[in-house]
C-alpha cells in the first residue's frame, strides 16, 4: 500500500518565515527608519556643533579685550601727544642751555636760569603724573605704556640733575651736566621706542599712523618717525631712522 507523505509542521513554519515582506511595505519601513535616524542625529549634531559655556565665555572675554584695547590705544595716544608737546618745549630750552656737543654750538646759551629749570621740573612732574597710571591691557599696549612712563621718569631725573649741577661751583658742574645730558638722551631714546610701538598699535587698530615723537639731536640714538603721513594706513614697510 502506498504511504502518504504528510507535510512536517516545521517545514511549513520555515516556509512562512522565509517569505519576503510584501513589496508595498518596504518603502514605508525605509522611510520610518530614515525619520528615526534624522530625529536622533539632529539633536546630537546640534549638541556637538554648539559651543559650550567655556568657549562662549572665552569668546566674550576676547571681544571685551579687543574693545578695551582700542579705547586704551586712543587714550594713550592722546596722553602721549599732550606730553610730547610739553616736553618738546622743555627739550628746546635744555638743548640751548646744555648742548650735547658744546663744540658744535659756537655761541651756547650758557647756564640755564634757575627759574627756567624750576619751570621745566614742574612740567616733568606733570608728565610723570600723567603717565603713572598703569591699567591692564594687552601686552603690546602695556609695552608702549611702560616705555612712555620710563621715558618721562628718566627725563625728569635729567632735569633734576641739571638743576643740581647749577647749584655747584662752576668748576664742578661739567661732570654733572654731562651726566644729565646722558640721561636726557636716554629718555628721548626710550620715548622714541614707545612712540614707534604706539604708531604700530594705531595702524593695527585702524587709526592710521600716529606720530608722537620728541625732538632730538644727532647722536642721541632716538628712532625717527617714519615717512608716512599721519592718519594714513601703512603702505608697506615704514622707514625709520
C-alpha positions, 0 to 999 in steps of 0.5 A, spaced: 500 500 500 502 506 498 504 511 504 502 518 504 507 523 505 504 528 510 507 535 510 512 536 517 509 542 521 516 545 521 517 545 514 511 549 513 513 554 519 520 555 515 516 556 509 512 562 512 518 565 515 522 565 509 517 569 505 519 576 503 515 582 506 510 584 501 513 589 496 508 595 498 511 595 505 518 596 504 518 603 502 514 605 508 519 601 513 525 605 509 522 611 510 520 610 518 527 608 519 530 614 515 525 619 520 528 615 526 535 616 524 534 624 522 530 625 529 536 622 533 542 625 529 539 632 529 539 633 536 546 630 537 549 634 531 546 640 534 549 638 541 556 637 538 556 643 533 554 648 539 559 651 543 559 650 550 559 655 556 567 655 556 568 657 549 562 662 549 565 665 555 572 665 552 569 668 546 566 674 550 572 675 554 576 676 547 571 681 544 571 685 551 579 685 550 579 687 543 574 693 545 578 695 551 584 695 547 582 700 542 579 705 547 586 704 551 590 705 544 586 712 543 587 714 550 594 713 550 595 716 544 592 722 546 596 722 553 602 721 549 601 727 544 599 732 550 606 730 553 610 730 547 608 737 546 610 739 553 616 736 553 618 738 546 618 745 549 622 743 555 627 739 550 628 746 546 630 750 552 635 744 555 638 743 548 640 751 548 642 751 555 646 744 555 648 742 548 650 735 547 656 737 543 658 744 546 663 744 540 658 744 535 654 750 538 659 756 537 655 761 541 651 756 547 646 759 551 650 758 557 647 756 564 640 755 564 636 760 569 634 757 575 627 759 574 627 756 567 629 749 570 624 750 576 619 751 570 621 745 566 621 740 573 614 742 574 612 740 567 616 733 568 612 732 574 606 733 570 608 728 565 610 723 570 603 724 573 600 723 567 603 717 565 603 713 572 597 710 571 598 703 569 591 699 567 591 692 564 591 691 557 594 687 552 601 686 552 603 690 546 599 696 549 602 695 556 609 695 552 608 702 549 605 704 556 611 702 560 616 705 555 612 712 555 612 712 563 620 710 563 621 715 558 618 721 562 621 718 569 628 718 566 627 725 563 625 728 569 631 725 573 635 729 567 632 735 569 633 734 576 640 733 575 641 739 571 638 743 576 643 740 581 649 741 577 647 749 577 647 749 584 655 747 584 661 751 583 662 752 576 668 748 576 664 742 578 658 742 574 661 739 567 661 732 570 654 733 572 651 736 566 654 731 562 651 726 566 644 729 565 645 730 558 646 722 558 640 721 561 636 726 557 638 722 551 636 716 554 629 718 555 628 721 548 631 714 546 626 710 550 620 715 548 622 714 541 621 706 542 614 707 545 612 712 540 614 707 534 610 701 538 604 706 539 604 708 531 604 700 530 598 699 535 594 705 531 595 702 524 593 695 527 587 698 530 585 702 524 587 709 526 592 710 521 599 712 523 600 716 529 606 720 530 608 722 537 615 723 537 620 728 541 625 732 538 632 730 538 639 731 536 644 727 532 647 722 536 642 721 541 640 714 538 632 716 538 628 712 532 625 717 527 618 717 525 617 714 519 615 717 512 608 716 512 603 721 513 599 721 519 592 718 519 594 714 513 594 706 513 601 703 512 603 702 505 608 697 506 614 697 510 615 704 514 622 707 514 625 709 520 631 712 522 
